[in-house]
């Protein structure tokens, strides 16, 4: 199985995930949002898109850059960047039908920690005991030394 991680070059969470993958000697590739990524997808009536069932994509942050670096600062770069956006969205939609694809460019604006924790649990990962609350009394009753905390403060009585 090969894992592709799409992320930002300065994302520390991705760095930690990669350290873990290295410790497990996993086959992976990191794709940073500021690095040009070649892509070739052939669509025809006589052939199906060929995706390896052993491929897993974890889309952590940002998008892939399909725009060659030398075209970034040209007069028509705005057009190319809009095409880059379309290709990222289309590529993701196609991949999600054929392989294991977690996260995503399309979903990034709706990034949801509760959903992500639930998805991780469904995939068999051990998740930390977690409290998501906006209630101070619930927070105070919970054992803080055992949880990862996501809290929005307000007083609940």
N, C-alpha and C positions, 0 to 999 in steps of 0.2 A: 504494500500500500504506500502510495506517495501522498504527502500532505503539502498543499500550497497555502501559504499564509499571505493574504493581501492586507497590507497595513501601512502606516506612516513610518518613515525612517527613524523617528525619535520616540516611538511608542514603547514605553517601558514594560507594559503588560505583555506585549508581543515578545520583547526580549526575554522575559521570564518563561514564557511558553516555549520559546526556542531553546533556552537552557535545559528545560525539562526534556524536550525532544532529543537534544544531543545526548543527554544522560541515558536515554532509552535506545540510542543508536537508530532513531527513526529516519526514514527517508523523507526529506522535506525541502521545500524551496521557499524562501522569503521573497515577496514581491513588494517593494516599497513604492509609494505613490509618486516619487520624484524620479523614478528610473524607467526608461523606455522599455516596453515589453512588446516583443514581436507577436503578431497574431495572424493566423491564416485559417479561415474556415471556408471550406468549399461546400456550397449548397447546390445540389443537382437532383434530378429525378431518378437517376440511376444509382446513386450512392447515399447511404445514411451517414450522418455525422458520426465520427468514430471517437467515442470517449471510453477511456479505460474505466471499468467498474471499480478498479482499485484506487481511483483518484478521489481525494477528499479535499475540498476547498474550505478554508476557514477565512472568511472575509471580516477582518477585525476593524479596520478603519479605512476611510478614504476610497480611492478608486485606482484602477490600473491606468498607466499612462501609455496609450497606444500612439501618441503623437511623438514622432522623432524629435529629439532635443534640438536639432538644428532648425526646426520649423517653429519653435516656441515663440521666438521674438520677431516673426515676420509680420507683414501688414495683414495677412489673412489668417493669422493665428487664432483670432476669435472664432472664425468659421471652423477651423480644425478642432478647437477645444469643444465646440458644440457637437461635432461629429464624435469626438472622444467620449462625450457624455452618452450619446446614443449607443455607441458600441458597447460601453460598459453595461448599460441597462439591458441591451439585447443579449449579450454574452451571458450575463447572470441568469436571465430567464431561460435561455437554452440549457445552460449547465444544470440548473435546478431540476430539470426534467430527466436528466440522464445520470447524474452522479450525486454523491453526498455533498451538499453545499450548505454551510452554516454561516449565519450572519448575512451581510449583503449591503451593496451600494444602495439598493432601493429601500432597504429597511433602516439604514443608518439614522435617518431623521426621526424614526420612531424607536430608537434604541431604548430598551426596557430591561433593567436589571432583573426584575422579577421573572420575566419571560426567559431571559438568558439562563438564570439559575434553574428554572424548571426544565428547559431544554437540555442543559448539562446533565441533570439528574436522569432524564429519559435516555440519554446516550450512555449511561452507566458510569458517569464521573461521580466521585464523592464530592458533595458540595458542603461548604461550611454551614453550620447552623446559623441561620440568618434571621434577623428581625427587621422588617420594614414597617415603620410606624410613624404616625404624626401625633402620638399620644405620650406625653411625658411620664405619666404614671406607669404605663406598660413598659416603657423604656427602663425606668428605675427598678421595676420588678424583675427584669430579665438579667441573667448572668452575663455581664459585660465581658468577662474574661474568656468566654467561649464562643463569641459570635463575631461575625463581620457585620458592621453596623452601617445601615443606610437609614438616616432619620431626618424627618422634616419636623422641626420643633413646633409644638403648640401645647397648650395646657388642656388636658382632658380631665374632667371630673366625673 
